[in-house]
Amino acid sequence: MADQLADDIITMIKAHADPDIGEIGPDTELTALGIHSLELTEIIFDLEEAYGIEIEMNTVDAWSNLKTVQDMIEAVRVLIAKKA
């Protein structure tokens, strides 16, 4: 069964990624997507708004903690679970 949360997050990431990247999957590294600090901040804002969560990390922490698309998916999943 498809993971709707993962699919939604990948869609949000694609909106900010380099359009020439091609397919994005859970193992895709964020740095490979051409995403820089501004885009990462925008993605985090999109995720907070979409899921009613608060991601408390500055950009330096974000880059050190979130290496792949899957890292981002799992971070959001944990925050949604805490909110529930």
PyMOL Python script that loads the backbone (N, CA, C, O; Angstrom):
from pymol import cmd

cmd.read_pdbstr("""\
ATOM      1  N   MET A   1       0.847  -1.194   0.000  1.00  0.00           N
ATOM      2  CA  MET A   1       0.000   0.000   0.000  1.00  0.00           C
ATOM      3  C   MET A   1       0.889   1.252   0.000  1.00  0.00           C
ATOM      4  O   MET A   1       1.884   1.322   0.721  1.00  0.00           O
ATOM      5  N   ALA A   2       0.523   2.199  -0.791  1.00  0.00           N
ATOM      6  CA  ALA A   2       1.315   3.432  -0.896  1.00  0.00           C
ATOM      7  C   ALA A   2       1.230   4.220   0.406  1.00  0.00           C
ATOM      8  O   ALA A   2       0.218   4.193   1.106  1.00  0.00           O
ATOM      9  N   ASP A   3       2.292   4.904   0.703  1.00  0.00           N
ATOM     10  CA  ASP A   3       2.366   5.739   1.896  1.00  0.00           C
ATOM     11  C   ASP A   3       1.974   7.158   1.482  1.00  0.00           C
ATOM     12  O   ASP A   3       2.766   7.877   0.871  1.00  0.00           O
ATOM     13  N   GLN A   4       0.744   7.553   1.820  1.00  0.00           N
ATOM     14  CA  GLN A   4       0.234   8.847   1.376  1.00  0.00           C
ATOM     15  C   GLN A   4       1.054  10.001   1.941  1.00  0.00           C
ATOM     16  O   GLN A   4       1.308  10.979   1.239  1.00  0.00           O
ATOM     17  N   LEU A   5       1.469   9.899   3.196  1.00  0.00           N
ATOM     18  CA  LEU A   5       2.279  10.959   3.792  1.00  0.00           C
ATOM     19  C   LEU A   5       3.582  11.123   3.020  1.00  0.00           C
ATOM     20  O   LEU A   5       3.979  12.241   2.692  1.00  0.00           O
ATOM     21  N   ALA A   6       4.241  10.012   2.731  1.00  0.00           N
ATOM     22  CA  ALA A   6       5.495  10.067   1.976  1.00  0.00           C
ATOM     23  C   ALA A   6       5.263  10.670   0.593  1.00  0.00           C
ATOM     24  O   ALA A   6       6.044  11.507   0.140  1.00  0.00           O
ATOM     25  N   ASP A   7       4.198  10.250  -0.072  1.00  0.00           N
ATOM     26  CA  ASP A   7       3.892  10.783  -1.404  1.00  0.00           C
ATOM     27  C   ASP A   7       3.654  12.288  -1.356  1.00  0.00           C
ATOM     28  O   ASP A   7       4.131  13.025  -2.218  1.00  0.00           O
ATOM     29  N   ASP A   8       2.917  12.739  -0.348  1.00  0.00           N
ATOM     30  CA  ASP A   8       2.618  14.169  -0.212  1.00  0.00           C
ATOM     31  C   ASP A   8       3.886  14.980   0.047  1.00  0.00           C
ATOM     32  O   ASP A   8       4.073  16.053  -0.526  1.00  0.00           O
ATOM     33  N   ILE A   9       4.749  14.462   0.907  1.00  0.00           N
ATOM     34  CA  ILE A   9       5.985  15.171   1.226  1.00  0.00           C
ATOM     35  C   ILE A   9       6.900  15.210   0.007  1.00  0.00           C
ATOM     36  O   ILE A   9       7.518  16.240  -0.266  1.00  0.00           O
ATOM     37  N   ILE A  10       6.996  14.115  -0.721  1.00  0.00           N
ATOM     38  CA  ILE A  10       7.809  14.090  -1.942  1.00  0.00           C
ATOM     39  C   ILE A  10       7.281  15.120  -2.938  1.00  0.00           C
ATOM     40  O   ILE A  10       8.067  15.792  -3.606  1.00  0.00           O
ATOM     41  N   THR A  11       5.957  15.249  -3.044  1.00  0.00           N
ATOM     42  CA  THR A  11       5.364  16.249  -3.939  1.00  0.00           C
ATOM     43  C   THR A  11       5.772  17.657  -3.510  1.00  0.00           C
ATOM     44  O   THR A  11       6.105  18.489  -4.354  1.00  0.00           O
ATOM     45  N   MET A  12       5.748  17.928  -2.201  1.00  0.00           N
ATOM     46  CA  MET A  12       6.159  19.245  -1.702  1.00  0.00           C
ATOM     47  C   MET A  12       7.637  19.508  -1.998  1.00  0.00           C
ATOM     48  O   MET A  12       8.016  20.613  -2.387  1.00  0.00           O
ATOM     49  N   ILE A  13       8.454  18.489  -1.811  1.00  0.00           N
ATOM     50  CA  ILE A  13       9.892  18.635  -2.069  1.00  0.00           C
ATOM     51  C   ILE A  13      10.131  18.890  -3.562  1.00  0.00           C
ATOM     52  O   ILE A  13      10.949  19.736  -3.926  1.00  0.00           O
ATOM     53  N   LYS A  14       9.414  18.155  -4.427  1.00  0.00           N
ATOM     54  CA  LYS A  14       9.575  18.326  -5.875  1.00  0.00           C
ATOM     55  C   LYS A  14       9.307  19.765  -6.302  1.00  0.00           C
ATOM     56  O   LYS A  14       9.928  20.263  -7.242  1.00  0.00           O
ATOM     57  N   ALA A  15       8.383  20.432  -5.611  1.00  0.00           N
ATOM     58  CA  ALA A  15       8.034  21.814  -5.964  1.00  0.00           C
ATOM     59  C   ALA A  15       9.222  22.756  -5.771  1.00  0.00           C
ATOM     60  O   ALA A  15       9.279  23.817  -6.393  1.00  0.00           O
ATOM     61  N   HIS A  16      10.166  22.375  -4.917  1.00  0.00           N
ATOM     62  CA  HIS A  16      11.320  23.223  -4.619  1.00  0.00           C
ATOM     63  C   HIS A  16      12.627  22.677  -5.191  1.00  0.00           C
ATOM     64  O   HIS A  16      13.659  23.347  -5.144  1.00  0.00           O
ATOM     65  N   ALA A  17      12.581  21.467  -5.726  1.00  0.00           N
ATOM     66  CA  ALA A  17      13.803  20.824  -6.221  1.00  0.00           C
ATOM     67  C   ALA A  17      14.138  21.290  -7.629  1.00  0.00           C
ATOM     68  O   ALA A  17      13.306  21.869  -8.328  1.00  0.00           O
ATOM     69  N   ASP A  18      15.363  21.027  -8.024  1.00  0.00           N
ATOM     70  CA  ASP A  18      15.808  21.292  -9.386  1.00  0.00           C
ATOM     71  C   ASP A  18      14.929  20.467 -10.334  1.00  0.00           C
ATOM     72  O   ASP A  18      14.833  19.250 -10.170  1.00  0.00           O
ATOM     73  N   PRO A  19      14.289  21.099 -11.316  1.00  0.00           N
ATOM     74  CA  PRO A  19      13.374  20.361 -12.196  1.00  0.00           C
ATOM     75  C   PRO A  19      14.047  19.279 -13.043  1.00  0.00           C
ATOM     76  O   PRO A  19      13.365  18.404 -13.576  1.00  0.00           O
ATOM     77  N   ASP A  20      15.361  19.328 -13.171  1.00  0.00           N
ATOM     78  CA  ASP A  20      16.078  18.344 -13.983  1.00  0.00           C
ATOM     79  C   ASP A  20      16.473  17.094 -13.195  1.00  0.00           C
ATOM     80  O   ASP A  20      17.130  16.208 -13.742  1.00  0.00           O
ATOM     81  N   ILE A  21      16.089  17.010 -11.942  1.00  0.00           N
ATOM     82  CA  ILE A  21      16.502  15.905 -11.074  1.00  0.00           C
ATOM     83  C   ILE A  21      15.924  14.570 -11.530  1.00  0.00           C
ATOM     84  O   ILE A  21      16.613  13.550 -11.476  1.00  0.00           O
ATOM     85  N   GLY A  22      14.688  14.562 -11.971  1.00  0.00           N
ATOM     86  CA  GLY A  22      14.048  13.308 -12.330  1.00  0.00           C
ATOM     87  C   GLY A  22      13.279  12.745 -11.152  1.00  0.00           C
ATOM     88  O   GLY A  22      12.695  13.496 -10.370  1.00  0.00           O
ATOM     89  N   GLU A  23      13.275  11.434 -11.023  1.00  0.00           N
ATOM     90  CA  GLU A  23      12.498  10.771  -9.986  1.00  0.00           C
ATOM     91  C   GLU A  23      13.094  11.020  -8.602  1.00  0.00           C
ATOM     92  O   GLU A  23      14.308  10.954  -8.414  1.00  0.00           O
ATOM     93  N   ILE A  24      12.222  11.307  -7.642  1.00  0.00           N
ATOM     94  CA  ILE A  24      12.635  11.509  -6.249  1.00  0.00           C
ATOM     95  C   ILE A  24      12.012  10.398  -5.419  1.00  0.00           C
ATOM     96  O   ILE A  24      10.807  10.156  -5.493  1.00  0.00           O
ATOM     97  N   GLY A  25      12.842   9.721  -4.627  1.00  0.00           N
ATOM     98  CA  GLY A  25      12.352   8.656  -3.763  1.00  0.00           C
ATOM     99  C   GLY A  25      12.832   8.872  -2.345  1.00  0.00           C
ATOM    100  O   GLY A  25      13.544   9.839  -2.070  1.00  0.00           O
ATOM    101  N   PRO A  26      12.452   7.983  -1.440  1.00  0.00           N
ATOM    102  CA  PRO A  26      12.822   8.130  -0.035  1.00  0.00           C
ATOM    103  C   PRO A  26      14.331   8.175   0.217  1.00  0.00           C
ATOM    104  O   PRO A  26      14.786   8.832   1.153  1.00  0.00           O
ATOM    105  N   ASP A  27      15.101   7.479  -0.615  1.00  0.00           N
ATOM    106  CA  ASP A  27      16.549   7.436  -0.407  1.00  0.00           C
ATOM    107  C   ASP A  27      17.290   8.596  -1.066  1.00  0.00           C
ATOM    108  O   ASP A  27      18.509   8.708  -0.941  1.00  0.00           O
ATOM    109  N   THR A  28      16.557   9.456  -1.765  1.00  0.00           N
ATOM    110  CA  THR A  28      17.187  10.588  -2.449  1.00  0.00           C
ATOM    111  C   THR A  28      17.754  11.559  -1.417  1.00  0.00           C
ATOM    112  O   THR A  28      17.064  11.951  -0.475  1.00  0.00           O
ATOM    113  N   GLU A  29      19.013  11.940  -1.603  1.00  0.00           N
ATOM    114  CA  GLU A  29      19.625  12.912  -0.691  1.00  0.00           C
ATOM    115  C   GLU A  29      19.144  14.309  -1.041  1.00  0.00           C
ATOM    116  O   GLU A  29      19.049  14.670  -2.215  1.00  0.00           O
ATOM    117  N   LEU A  30      18.840  15.097  -0.007  1.00  0.00           N
ATOM    118  CA  LEU A  30      18.333  16.447  -0.226  1.00  0.00           C
ATOM    119  C   LEU A  30      19.340  17.302  -0.994  1.00  0.00           C
ATOM    120  O   LEU A  30      18.951  18.121  -1.826  1.00  0.00           O
ATOM    121  N   THR A  31      20.622  17.117  -0.720  1.00  0.00           N
ATOM    122  CA  THR A  31      21.639  17.908  -1.409  1.00  0.00           C
ATOM    123  C   THR A  31      21.670  17.604  -2.906  1.00  0.00           C
ATOM    124  O   THR A  31      22.056  18.458  -3.704  1.00  0.00           O
ATOM    125  N   ALA A  32      21.267  16.394  -3.290  1.00  0.00           N
ATOM    126  CA  ALA A  32      21.248  16.014  -4.701  1.00  0.00           C
ATOM    127  C   ALA A  32      20.098  16.673  -5.458  1.00  0.00           C
ATOM    128  O   ALA A  32      20.058  16.639  -6.688  1.00  0.00           O
ATOM    129  N   LEU A  33      19.173  17.267  -4.728  1.00  0.00           N
ATOM    130  CA  LEU A  33      17.993  17.865  -5.341  1.00  0.00           C
ATOM    131  C   LEU A  33      18.185  19.333  -5.689  1.00  0.00           C
ATOM    132  O   LEU A  33      17.279  19.967  -6.231  1.00  0.00           O
ATOM    133  N   GLY A  34      19.347  19.873  -5.386  1.00  0.00           N
ATOM    134  CA  GLY A  34      19.572  21.283  -5.645  1.00  0.00           C
ATOM    135  C   GLY A  34      18.843  22.164  -4.653  1.00  0.00           C
ATOM    136  O   GLY A  34      18.582  23.335  -4.926  1.00  0.00           O
ATOM    137  N   ILE A  35      18.511  21.595  -3.488  1.00  0.00           N
ATOM    138  CA  ILE A  35      17.794  22.345  -2.454  1.00  0.00           C
ATOM    139  C   ILE A  35      18.811  23.022  -1.551  1.00  0.00           C
ATOM    140  O   ILE A  35      19.694  22.375  -0.988  1.00  0.00           O
ATOM    141  N   HIS A  36      18.672  24.325  -1.425  1.00  0.00           N
ATOM    142  CA  HIS A  36      19.558  25.107  -0.557  1.00  0.00           C
ATOM    143  C   HIS A  36      18.770  25.565   0.661  1.00  0.00           C
ATOM    144  O   HIS A  36      17.597  25.222   0.805  1.00  0.00           O
ATOM    145  N   SER A  37      19.393  26.322   1.523  1.00  0.00           N
ATOM    146  CA  SER A  37      18.771  26.678   2.795  1.00  0.00           C
ATOM    147  C   SER A  37      17.423  27.376   2.628  1.00  0.00           C
ATOM    148  O   SER A  37      16.493  27.101   3.386  1.00  0.00           O
ATOM    149  N   LEU A  38      17.302  28.270   1.654  1.00  0.00           N
ATOM    150  CA  LEU A  38      16.027  28.966   1.465  1.00  0.00           C
ATOM    151  C   LEU A  38      14.929  27.987   1.072  1.00  0.00           C
ATOM    152  O   LEU A  38      13.823  28.045   1.609  1.00  0.00           O
ATOM    153  N   GLU A  39      15.227  27.091   0.140  1.00  0.00           N
ATOM    154  CA  GLU A  39      14.229  26.108  -0.277  1.00  0.00           C
ATOM    155  C   GLU A  39      13.876  25.168   0.876  1.00  0.00           C
ATOM    156  O   GLU A  39      12.712  24.807   1.054  1.00  0.00           O
ATOM    157  N   LEU A  40      14.879  24.776   1.654  1.00  0.00           N
ATOM    158  CA  LEU A  40      14.619  23.897   2.797  1.00  0.00           C
ATOM    159  C   LEU A  40      13.686  24.595   3.788  1.00  0.00           C
ATOM    160  O   LEU A  40      12.762  23.977   4.316  1.00  0.00           O
ATOM    161  N   THR A  41      13.927  25.866   4.034  1.00  0.00           N
ATOM    162  CA  THR A  41      13.067  26.632   4.939  1.00  0.00           C
ATOM    163  C   THR A  41      11.645  26.686   4.387  1.00  0.00           C
ATOM    164  O   THR A  41      10.686  26.534   5.144  1.00  0.00           O
ATOM    165  N   GLU A  42      11.494  26.899   3.092  1.00  0.00           N
ATOM    166  CA  GLU A  42      10.169  26.943   2.474  1.00  0.00           C
ATOM    167  C   GLU A  42       9.468  25.592   2.571  1.00  0.00           C
ATOM    168  O   GLU A  42       8.265  25.534   2.823  1.00  0.00           O
ATOM    169  N   ILE A  43      10.208  24.514   2.374  1.00  0.00           N
ATOM    170  CA  ILE A  43       9.626  23.170   2.506  1.00  0.00           C
ATOM    171  C   ILE A  43       9.147  22.949   3.940  1.00  0.00           C
ATOM    172  O   ILE A  43       8.057  22.419   4.159  1.00  0.00           O
ATOM    173  N   ILE A  44       9.958  23.353   4.909  1.00  0.00           N
ATOM    174  CA  ILE A  44       9.572  23.193   6.316  1.00  0.00           C
ATOM    175  C   ILE A  44       8.300  23.983   6.607  1.00  0.00           C
ATOM    176  O   ILE A  44       7.406  23.476   7.284  1.00  0.00           O
ATOM    177  N   PHE A  45       8.203  25.213   6.108  1.00  0.00           N
ATOM    178  CA  PHE A  45       6.979  26.004   6.296  1.00  0.00           C
ATOM    179  C   PHE A  45       5.786  25.300   5.658  1.00  0.00           C
ATOM    180  O   PHE A  45       4.709  25.249   6.252  1.00  0.00           O
ATOM    181  N   ASP A  46       5.966  24.756   4.449  1.00  0.00           N
ATOM    182  CA  ASP A  46       4.886  24.030   3.772  1.00  0.00           C
ATOM    183  C   ASP A  46       4.415  22.843   4.604  1.00  0.00           C
ATOM    184  O   ASP A  46       3.215  22.607   4.739  1.00  0.00           O
ATOM    185  N   LEU A  47       5.367  22.098   5.161  1.00  0.00           N
ATOM    186  CA  LEU A  47       5.031  20.927   5.979  1.00  0.00           C
ATOM    187  C   LEU A  47       4.287  21.339   7.251  1.00  0.00           C
ATOM    188  O   LEU A  47       3.306  20.705   7.640  1.00  0.00           O
ATOM    189  N   GLU A  48       4.763  22.401   7.889  1.00  0.00           N
ATOM    190  CA  GLU A  48       4.102  22.883   9.116  1.00  0.00           C
ATOM    191  C   GLU A  48       2.656  23.273   8.820  1.00  0.00           C
ATOM    192  O   GLU A  48       1.742  22.933   9.571  1.00  0.00           O
ATOM    193  N   GLU A  49       2.468  23.985   7.726  1.00  0.00           N
ATOM    194  CA  GLU A  49       1.128  24.433   7.368  1.00  0.00           C
ATOM    195  C   GLU A  49       0.222  23.266   6.990  1.00  0.00           C
ATOM    196  O   GLU A  49      -0.936  23.217   7.402  1.00  0.00           O
ATOM    197  N   ALA A  50       0.742  22.340   6.216  1.00  0.00           N
ATOM    198  CA  ALA A  50      -0.059  21.215   5.729  1.00  0.00           C
ATOM    199  C   ALA A  50      -0.504  20.280   6.848  1.00  0.00           C
ATOM    200  O   ALA A  50      -1.605  19.731   6.809  1.00  0.00           O
ATOM    201  N   TYR A  51       0.366  20.103   7.852  1.00  0.00           N
ATOM    202  CA  TYR A  51       0.081  19.095   8.883  1.00  0.00           C
ATOM    203  C   TYR A  51      -0.171  19.687  10.264  1.00  0.00           C
ATOM    204  O   TYR A  51      -0.351  18.941  11.226  1.00  0.00           O
ATOM    205  N   GLY A  52      -0.187  21.011  10.380  1.00  0.00           N
ATOM    206  CA  GLY A  52      -0.463  21.642  11.667  1.00  0.00           C
ATOM    207  C   GLY A  52       0.573  21.292  12.717  1.00  0.00           C
ATOM    208  O   GLY A  52       0.241  21.102  13.887  1.00  0.00           O
ATOM    209  N   ILE A  53       1.831  21.206  12.300  1.00  0.00           N
ATOM    210  CA  ILE A  53       2.910  20.857  13.223  1.00  0.00           C
ATOM    211  C   ILE A  53       3.892  22.017  13.309  1.00  0.00           C
ATOM    212  O   ILE A  53       3.840  22.950  12.507  1.00  0.00           O
ATOM    213  N   GLU A  54       4.780  21.949  14.280  1.00  0.00           N
ATOM    214  CA  GLU A  54       5.825  22.951  14.403  1.00  0.00           C
ATOM    215  C   GLU A  54       7.166  22.242  14.394  1.00  0.00           C
ATOM    216  O   GLU A  54       7.459  21.417  15.260  1.00  0.00           O
ATOM    217  N   ILE A  55       7.966  22.575  13.408  1.00  0.00           N
ATOM    218  CA  ILE A  55       9.294  21.977  13.273  1.00  0.00           C
ATOM    219  C   ILE A  55      10.276  22.956  13.880  1.00  0.00           C
ATOM    220  O   ILE A  55      10.562  24.005  13.302  1.00  0.00           O
ATOM    221  N   GLU A  56      10.791  22.609  15.048  1.00  0.00           N
ATOM    222  CA  GLU A  56      11.675  23.516  15.779  1.00  0.00           C
ATOM    223  C   GLU A  56      13.134  23.193  15.501  1.00  0.00           C
ATOM    224  O   GLU A  56      13.764  22.413  16.214  1.00  0.00           O
ATOM    225  N   MET A  57      13.650  23.806  14.457  1.00  0.00           N
ATOM    226  CA  MET A  57      15.071  23.648  14.170  1.00  0.00           C
ATOM    227  C   MET A  57      15.494  24.793  13.265  1.00  0.00           C
ATOM    228  O   MET A  57      14.743  25.215  12.385  1.00  0.00           O
ATOM    229  N   ASN A  58      16.697  25.287  13.488  1.00  0.00           N
ATOM    230  CA  ASN A  58      17.184  26.302  12.562  1.00  0.00           C
ATOM    231  C   ASN A  58      17.789  25.595  11.356  1.00  0.00           C
ATOM    232  O   ASN A  58      17.880  24.368  11.339  1.00  0.00           O
ATOM    233  N   THR A  59      18.191  26.333  10.380  1.00  0.00           N
ATOM    234  CA  THR A  59      18.661  25.733   9.136  1.00  0.00           C
ATOM    235  C   THR A  59      19.897  24.862   9.339  1.00  0.00           C
ATOM    236  O   THR A  59      20.031  23.826   8.689  1.00  0.00           O
ATOM    237  N   VAL A  60      20.794  25.263  10.222  1.00  0.00           N
ATOM    238  CA  VAL A  60      21.992  24.457  10.480  1.00  0.00           C
ATOM    239  C   VAL A  60      21.592  23.095  11.031  1.00  0.00           C
ATOM    240  O   VAL A  60      22.098  22.065  10.585  1.00  0.00           O
ATOM    241  N   ASP A  61      20.683  23.093  12.003  1.00  0.00           N
ATOM    242  CA  ASP A  61      20.205  21.824  12.556  1.00  0.00           C
ATOM    243  C   ASP A  61      19.487  21.006  11.491  1.00  0.00           C
ATOM    244  O   ASP A  61      19.641  19.787  11.416  1.00  0.00           O
ATOM    245  N   ALA A  62      18.707  21.689  10.676  1.00  0.00           N
ATOM    246  CA  ALA A  62      17.952  20.986   9.636  1.00  0.00           C
ATOM    247  C   ALA A  62      18.891  20.238   8.700  1.00  0.00           C
ATOM    248  O   ALA A  62      18.659  19.071   8.386  1.00  0.00           O
ATOM    249  N   TRP A  63      19.950  20.908   8.256  1.00  0.00           N
ATOM    250  CA  TRP A  63      20.884  20.254   7.343  1.00  0.00           C
ATOM    251  C   TRP A  63      21.613  19.101   8.016  1.00  0.00           C
ATOM    252  O   TRP A  63      21.894  18.094   7.367  1.00  0.00           O
ATOM    253  N   SER A  64      21.923  19.225   9.291  1.00  0.00           N
ATOM    254  CA  SER A  64      22.658  18.147   9.945  1.00  0.00           C
ATOM    255  C   SER A  64      21.755  16.961  10.277  1.00  0.00           C
ATOM    256  O   SER A  64      22.233  15.830  10.358  1.00  0.00           O
ATOM    257  N   ASN A  65      20.462  17.201  10.468  1.00  0.00           N
ATOM    258  CA  ASN A  65      19.538  16.135  10.845  1.00  0.00           C
ATOM    259  C   ASN A  65      18.800  15.516   9.670  1.00  0.00           C
ATOM    260  O   ASN A  65      18.390  14.358   9.744  1.00  0.00           O
ATOM    261  N   LEU A  66      18.625  16.257   8.601  1.00  0.00           N
ATOM    262  CA  LEU A  66      17.839  15.779   7.472  1.00  0.00           C
ATOM    263  C   LEU A  66      18.737  15.610   6.250  1.00  0.00           C
ATOM    264  O   LEU A  66      19.057  16.581   5.564  1.00  0.00           O
ATOM    265  N   LYS A  67      19.131  14.390   5.991  1.00  0.00           N
ATOM    266  CA  LYS A  67      20.020  14.107   4.851  1.00  0.00           C
ATOM    267  C   LYS A  67      19.252  13.616   3.625  1.00  0.00           C
ATOM    268  O   LYS A  67      19.596  13.947   2.491  1.00  0.00           O
ATOM    269  N   THR A  68      18.205  12.820   3.869  1.00  0.00           N
ATOM    270  CA  THR A  68      17.454  12.225   2.760  1.00  0.00           C
ATOM    271  C   THR A  68      15.980  12.601   2.842  1.00  0.00           C
ATOM    272  O   THR A  68      15.511  13.138   3.846  1.00  0.00           O
ATOM    273  N   VAL A  69      15.274  12.311   1.778  1.00  0.00           N
ATOM    274  CA  VAL A  69      13.826  12.522   1.766  1.00  0.00           C
ATOM    275  C   VAL A  69      13.184  11.700   2.885  1.00  0.00           C
ATOM    276  O   VAL A  69      12.268  12.176   3.555  1.00  0.00           O
ATOM    277  N   GLN A  70      13.660  10.472   3.089  1.00  0.00           N
ATOM    278  CA  GLN A  70      13.103   9.615   4.144  1.00  0.00           C
ATOM    279  C   GLN A  70      13.297  10.242   5.523  1.00  0.00           C
ATOM    280  O   GLN A  70      12.411  10.140   6.372  1.00  0.00           O
ATOM    281  N   ASP A  71      14.438  10.888   5.762  1.00  0.00           N
ATOM    282  CA  ASP A  71      14.657  11.567   7.043  1.00  0.00           C
ATOM    283  C   ASP A  71      13.570  12.611   7.278  1.00  0.00           C
ATOM    284  O   ASP A  71      13.043  12.735   8.383  1.00  0.00           O
ATOM    285  N   MET A  72      13.245  13.348   6.242  1.00  0.00           N
ATOM    286  CA  MET A  72      12.220  14.383   6.365  1.00  0.00           C
ATOM    287  C   MET A  72      10.849  13.757   6.617  1.00  0.00           C
ATOM    288  O   MET A  72      10.087  14.247   7.450  1.00  0.00           O
ATOM    289  N   ILE A  73      10.537  12.687   5.905  1.00  0.00           N
ATOM    290  CA  ILE A  73       9.260  11.993   6.086  1.00  0.00           C
ATOM    291  C   ILE A  73       9.130  11.497   7.528  1.00  0.00           C
ATOM    292  O   ILE A  73       8.094  11.689   8.164  1.00  0.00           O
ATOM    293  N   GLU A  74      10.179  10.863   8.036  1.00  0.00           N
ATOM    294  CA  GLU A  74      10.128  10.328   9.399  1.00  0.00           C
ATOM    295  C   GLU A  74      10.017  11.434  10.441  1.00  0.00           C
ATOM    296  O   GLU A  74       9.307  11.274  11.434  1.00  0.00           O
ATOM    297  N   ALA A  75      10.710  12.561  10.232  1.00  0.00           N
ATOM    298  CA  ALA A  75      10.626  13.684  11.170  1.00  0.00           C
ATOM    299  C   ALA A  75       9.194  14.210  11.239  1.00  0.00           C
ATOM    300  O   ALA A  75       8.687  14.499  12.322  1.00  0.00           O
ATOM    301  N   VAL A  76       8.547  14.334  10.085  1.00  0.00           N
ATOM    302  CA  VAL A  76       7.162  14.810  10.052  1.00  0.00           C
ATOM    303  C   VAL A  76       6.248  13.782  10.697  1.00  0.00           C
ATOM    304  O   VAL A  76       5.340  14.148  11.443  1.00  0.00           O
ATOM    305  N   ARG A  77       6.470  12.509  10.424  1.00  0.00           N
ATOM    306  CA  ARG A  77       5.636  11.450  11.001  1.00  0.00           C
ATOM    307  C   ARG A  77       5.680  11.481  12.530  1.00  0.00           C
ATOM    308  O   ARG A  77       4.651  11.325  13.187  1.00  0.00           O
ATOM    309  N   VAL A  78       6.868  11.682  13.091  1.00  0.00           N
ATOM    310  CA  VAL A  78       7.033  11.759  14.550  1.00  0.00           C
ATOM    311  C   VAL A  78       6.280  12.956  15.107  1.00  0.00           C
ATOM    312  O   VAL A  78       5.604  12.839  16.129  1.00  0.00           O
ATOM    313  N   LEU A  79       6.386  14.112  14.448  1.00  0.00           N
ATOM    314  CA  LEU A  79       5.706  15.313  14.935  1.00  0.00           C
ATOM    315  C   LEU A  79       4.191  15.174  14.850  1.00  0.00           C
ATOM    316  O   LEU A  79       3.476  15.655  15.728  1.00  0.00           O
ATOM    317  N   ILE A  80       3.696  14.520  13.800  1.00  0.00           N
ATOM    318  CA  ILE A  80       2.250  14.290  13.679  1.00  0.00           C
ATOM    319  C   ILE A  80       1.786  13.365  14.797  1.00  0.00           C
ATOM    320  O   ILE A  80       0.732  13.590  15.392  1.00  0.00           O
ATOM    321  N   ALA A  81       2.559  12.332  15.085  1.00  0.00           N
ATOM    322  CA  ALA A  81       2.208  11.387  16.151  1.00  0.00           C
ATOM    323  C   ALA A  81       2.186  12.079  17.517  1.00  0.00           C
ATOM    324  O   ALA A  81       1.312  11.799  18.337  1.00  0.00           O
ATOM    325  N   LYS A  82       3.146  12.984  17.766  1.00  0.00           N
ATOM    326  CA  LYS A  82       3.178  13.711  19.036  1.00  0.00           C
ATOM    327  C   LYS A  82       1.965  14.613  19.186  1.00  0.00           C
ATOM    328  O   LYS A  82       1.464  14.811  20.293  1.00  0.00           O
ATOM    329  N   LYS A  83       1.494  15.161  18.073  1.00  0.00           N
ATOM    330  CA  LYS A  83       0.360  16.075  18.092  1.00  0.00           C
ATOM    331  C   LYS A  83      -0.927  15.336  18.368  1.00  0.00           C
ATOM    332  O   LYS A  83      -1.844  15.891  18.974  1.00  0.00           O
ATOM    333  N   ALA A  84      -1.012  14.093  17.934  1.00  0.00           N
ATOM    334  CA  ALA A  84      -2.255  13.302  18.036  1.00  0.00           C
ATOM    335  C   ALA A  84      -2.614  12.976  19.473  1.00  0.00           C
ATOM    336  O   ALA A  84      -3.626  12.321  19.723  1.00  0.00           O
TER     337      ALA A  84
END
""", "prot")
cmd.dss("prot")
cmd.show_as("cartoon", "prot")
cmd.util.cbc("prot")
cmd.orient("prot")
